Amino acid sequence: MHFIVERIEQTESYLKILERSFTVEWETAYVASKTEADWKVRMALIHPEHYSAHAREDQDCPVRGVRSFPREVGMQDKPCSSKNIWGYDCHMDGNHGTLAGDHLFPFGFGGPTVASNKIFLCQLHNMIKGADLHFFPWEKAEPQWLSDTLRRVAISKGIPA
């Protein structure tokens, strides 16, 4: 359960960084973030409010992609990945209902619809997770999709990446 406490603390830290990111010109923050040791600073710069006037409604976004992951052949044979989020296996005994691909880092906060940001969850765990940042594994390394997403934000703002 220690990892849950750490995730709460890391999420609080991220939310403070995110709030500050709205007070600085994006390009200035982007250039400064390239030398920043804390990757949460770069993560804050992918929030849709930085590049989209319709951030909440964007269904097909040039930075994040489409809002939902497509269904995959064999998807129902995968186990629910609740252990990656809550630290325990799903106890639905194979009755997962419809397994869904969900964004590990939420789409609404700038998480792209790419394979490396995908997690498979049963209906129950998918509903519980929602867009809550507290479930993101902040204790792991910088997500591999972050640099590409930042580059796409820069391009969408007309800034050389």
C-alpha positions in Angstrom: 0.0 0.0 0.0 3.0 2.3 0.2 2.9 2.8 -3.5 -0.6 4.3 -3.2 0.7 6.9 -0.7 3.5 7.7 -3.1 1.1 8.0 -6.0 -1.0 10.5 -4.1 2.0 12.6 -3.2 3.3 12.5 -6.8 -0.1 13.4 -8.2 -0.3 16.4 -5.8 3.2 17.4 -7.0 2.1 17.1 -10.6 -1.1 19.1 -10.1 0.9 22.0 -8.6 3.3 21.9 -11.5 0.3 21.8 -13.9 -1.3 24.8 -12.3 2.0 26.8 -12.6 2.3 25.7 -16.3 -0.7 27.8 -17.2 1.0 31.0 -15.9 4.1 30.8 -18.2 4.3 31.2 -21.9 4.2 27.6 -23.3 7.3 28.0 -25.6 9.3 29.4 -22.7 8.3 26.5 -20.5 8.9 24.0 -23.3 12.5 25.2 -23.9 13.2 25.2 -20.1 11.7 21.7 -19.7 14.3 20.2 -22.0 16.9 20.6 -19.2 14.5 19.9 -16.3 15.2 16.7 -14.3 11.6 16.2 -13.1 9.7 14.8 -16.1 6.4 15.9 -14.5 7.3 19.4 -15.7 7.3 18.1 -19.3 4.1 16.1 -18.6 2.3 19.3 -17.6 3.0 20.9 -21.0 0.9 18.3 -22.8 -2.3 19.3 -21.1 -4.8 20.1 -23.9 -5.6 23.6 -22.4 -2.1 24.6 -23.7 -3.0 24.0 -27.3 -6.7 23.4 -27.9 -9.6 25.9 -27.5 -11.9 22.9 -27.4 -9.8 20.6 -25.2 -12.7 18.9 -23.5 -14.6 18.1 -26.7 -11.7 17.1 -28.9 -12.7 13.7 -30.2 -10.0 13.5 -32.9 -7.1 15.6 -31.8 -3.9 16.1 -33.9 -1.8 15.7 -30.7 -3.6 13.0 -28.7 -5.3 11.1 -31.5 -8.8 9.7 -31.3 -10.5 9.5 -27.9 -10.9 5.7 -27.8 -8.7 2.8 -28.4 -10.0 0.5 -31.2 -11.1 -3.0 -30.3 -8.5 -5.7 -31.0 -8.7 -9.3 -32.0 -7.9 -11.5 -28.9 -8.5 -8.6 -26.6 -11.0 -10.6 -24.5 -8.3 -13.2 -23.8 -6.2 -10.6 -21.9 -6.5 -10.3 -18.2 -7.7 -7.2 -16.5 -4.6 -5.1 -15.5 -6.0 -4.0 -12.2 -2.7 -5.0 -10.5 -0.8 -2.3 -12.4 -3.0 0.3 -10.9 -4.3 -0.9 -7.5 -1.7 -3.6 -6.7 -4.1 -6.5 -6.8 -5.4 -8.9 -9.4 -9.0 -8.6 -10.6 -11.2 -10.9 -8.8 -13.9 -11.2 -11.4 -13.0 -14.9 -12.0 -12.9 -14.5 -15.8 -16.2 -12.7 -15.9 -14.7 -9.4 -16.9 -17.6 -8.5 -19.1 -16.2 -6.4 -21.9 -12.5 -5.7 -21.5 -11.6 -2.2 -22.7 -8.4 -0.5 -23.7 -8.0 2.6 -21.5 -5.5 5.4 -21.3 -3.1 4.9 -18.4 -2.4 8.6 -18.4 -5.9 10.1 -19.0 -6.8 11.4 -22.5 -8.4 14.5 -20.8 -5.1 15.5 -19.3 -3.2 15.0 -22.6 -2.6 11.3 -22.6 -2.2 10.1 -26.2 -4.0 7.2 -27.8 -0.9 5.1 -28.4 0.0 1.5 -27.5 2.5 2.5 -24.8 -0.3 4.5 -23.0 -2.8 1.7 -23.1 -4.0 -0.5 -20.3 -6.6 -3.3 -20.5 -9.3 -3.1 -17.8 -12.6 -4.9 -17.1 -15.7 -2.7 -17.1 -15.7 -2.3 -13.4 -12.0 -1.3 -13.0 -12.3 0.9 -16.1 -15.3 2.7 -14.6 -13.5 3.1 -11.2 -10.3 4.5 -12.8 -12.0 7.1 -15.0 -9.7 10.0 -15.6 -8.2 10.0 -12.1 -4.5 10.9 -12.2 -3.9 9.2 -8.8 -3.8 5.9 -10.5 -1.0 6.8 -12.9 2.3 5.0 -11.9 4.3 8.1 -11.2 6.9 6.0 -9.5 7.9 4.5 -12.9 10.2 6.2 -15.4 9.2 8.9 -17.9 6.6 7.5 -20.3 8.1 6.6 -23.7 5.3 8.5 -25.5 6.0 11.9 -23.7 8.7 13.3 -26.1 6.6 12.5 -29.2 3.5 14.1 -27.6 5.4 17.2 -26.7 6.8 17.4 -30.2 3.2 17.2 -31.6 2.0 20.0 -29.2 4.9 22.2 -30.4 4.0 21.6 -34.0 0.4 22.4 -33.3 1.5 25.7 -31.9 3.7 26.5 -34.9 6.9 26.1 -32.8 9.9 24.2 -34.3 10.1 20.9 -32.3 
